[in-house]
């Protein structure tokens, strides 16, 4: 399977006119939801094209601070609302947004710990109320679950038990080391985290799918190579890699 993916992607990039002679370095600023799939795919892209890809993975808040400070990049990968906002501001080329993959919100516990029931909205609510501590992020999933707590009417009860990770720190970190009993974050970030047993995605009635997209920097140095990378990441063979890492392509 892996060899077929590499071969197919190499043919794809050949059709774009990518050559070793024109190899460049592409600078990417990315939040972390797509990181695991991206790390698997990019070496294949580099091998097929000769381009090199320099990527900074960080949290949503830190990415926004870097952009505000004028950090240079060729390609930005973030949640689609952020990509749209930066396109409106002129930071990204208008119309350059391409949706890469989407992820729901899921729950994890420390490896070996009992898995709570989150099979229904009521079961998830009771799990929140009975948990000794709850970890959540500063990213899109964290923003969503704070709203969800209010909708479920449990904000006051869970507030003393909440621990938010700093921007760029996976919730799985504080789940794996026992700082919190349960953690809530994007499925793609929680489902394969070392030291964490993935409980599952939130039930459909309270699930939130977040689309993660790319945008070409308005002042980027390598727009054509960045576009080639995006085309590679959205090729049919890449879809299987995103699925493997807990995301739905497109």
N, C-alpha and C positions, 0 to 999 in steps of 0.2 A: 504493500500500500504506500509506504513512504517513498519508495523509488518511483512509483507512478505519479505521486504528487510532484516530486522534484522535476521529473521529465515534463509533465504537463505544464508546470509553471515556467520552466525554461523555454518551452515553445511559445507560451504566452508572451514572455518578455522579449523574445526574439522578434515577435510581430510588432512590438512597440519600437523596435529599432535600438534597443539597449545593447551596447557593445562594451567589451573590456577597454577598448581604446578611449571611450568617452566616460570612463568611470569617475564618479565624484563622491563626495561625502554629503549625506543627507542628514540634517539635524532635526530631530523629532522631540517635541515636548508632549508628554502623555500622562494622563491620570492612569490609575492602576487596574481598573476593571478588566481591561483587555490584555493585561500584561502577560499572562501565561501563554495564551494562544499566540500573541505577537512574538514572544521570545522563541517560540518554536518555528514560526514562519520566516522571520527576518533572515536567519542564516541561510535559508534556501534562496531567498531573494538575492542576498549578497553573492552567493556562489554562482547563481545564474547570470548575474549582470556585471559583477566586478565592482559595483557600487559598495560603499560602506555606509552603515547607518549608525549614527550616534544618537542614542535615546536617553532622555532624562525622564524617569518615572517618578511621579510625586503625587501628593494629594491635591484635591480640587482647590482648596484655599491657597496652597503654596503655588500651584500653577498660575493662579490669577495674580498673585503677588509678583511672580517672575515676569509675567507679561506686562504688568503695570510698570515694572522697573525697566522695561525695554529689552529684556532678554531676546536674543536673536534665535530664530528657528525657521525651518522650512515647512514643517508640517505640525499641526496641532491635533491631538486626539483627546476628546473630552465628551461629556454628555451633550446630546444634540441641542438642548436649550442654550448651553454655554457657547457652542459653536455658532449658533444663530446670533447670539448676542455679540460675539466678537466680529462676526461678518457685518452686522449693522454698524458697529463702531469703526469698521475699516481696517481692523487688525488682520482679518482674513479676507481673501478674495471673495467677493460676493458671488454666490452661485457655485462655490467650490465644495460645499458640504457633500460628503458621501457617507452614508450610514454603513458602519462596519458590522456591528452585532448588537444584540440587546440582552439584558440580563434581568432576572427577577431578584427578589430579596429572599434570603434564606437564613436559617438558624443553625448554629453549631455549638457543640459542647466539648469540653476537654476529652481527649481520647480516653476511652474506658469508662467514662461517666454515664449514668443512666440517661437515656434520651427521652426528653419530655414529649408530651402529646401536642402536636400543632396541626392535627389533621383537619380541624374545623376552626372557624373564627372564635367560637366560644372556648374551645380547647386551648387555642393560642392565648386568649385573654387570661384564662386560669393559670397557664404556664407563666405568664408575666407576673401575675399576682403572687404566685408561690415561689418564684425565683428569688434567691438571696441577693443576686447582683446581675446586672444586664449591661453588656457592652454594645456600643454603637459608634458610628463614624461621623466625621465632619462632611462626608461626601453626600451624593444624592440619596443613598439609602438612609443615612442619618437624618437628613431633612425630612424624608418621607415618614420614617417611623415616629418622629416626634408628633407629626400630624396624626398618624394612626393612633398613637396613645390617646390623643384628645378625642378622636372619633369613637374609640372604645370606652371612653370614660374612665381611664385608669391613670391619667397624668399625675395626679396628686399621690397616688399609691406607689407608683414606680419611680418618681423623681428622686427620692433618697437613695435608690438602688442603682442609678445610672452612672456609668463611667464612659466618657467619650474619649476615643483615642485622638492624639494630635494628628494634624494633617500629614498624610504620607505613611501613617502607621496602620497596618492591617488590624482589624478587630480580632482576627485569629491569634494575634500575638498575646493579647491579654486573656483569651480563652485558653490557649495552650499552656500558659504559665499559671493558670488558676486564679488570676486576679478577678475574673468574673465567672459566674456559673453558666450563663448563656451569652452568646454573641449574635448580633444581627448585622448582616452586611450583604452586598451583592453575592448571588450564588457563585459567580465566577471567582470571587475573592475568598469565599468561605469554604467551598466544597472540597478543595484539595489542599487546604492549608495544613502543614505538618503539625502533628500533635493535636489536631482537632477532628472529632467525628461529626460529619455533616448530618444534621437531623432531617433537613429537607427544606423545600421552598415553602413560603407562606401559602395558605389555602387561596384558591382562586378568587374568592369574594373580597379579599383584602390584599391581593398581590398588586405590585407595581412594577411594570416593566420599564426599564430605562434604556433608551437607545444611546449607544456610544458611536460618535461620528468623527470624521476627520475634516480638516479644512486647510487649505493652502495659505501660507503666510503671505500677506500683501507685499512685504519687504523681504521675502525669502530669496536666497541666492540660487537655489536649485529647484525651481517649480516643476520643470519637466520630469526630473528624476523623482521628485516627491509624488507626482501624479502616477508614475510607473509603480511606485511602492503601493499606493492606494489601490491601483488596479490589481496588483498581485494579492493584496489582502482581501479583496472582494471576489477573487476568482472562484469558480465552483469547487475546486479542490481544497481551497482554504476553508470553505464552510465546514468541512468535517473536523478540522482542527479546532475551530471555535466551539463546535458542539461538544467535542471531547472535554473542553475546559468549562463546561457549564453555561455556554452562551448560545443564543439562537442567531444565526447569521442574518445580516441585512437589516 
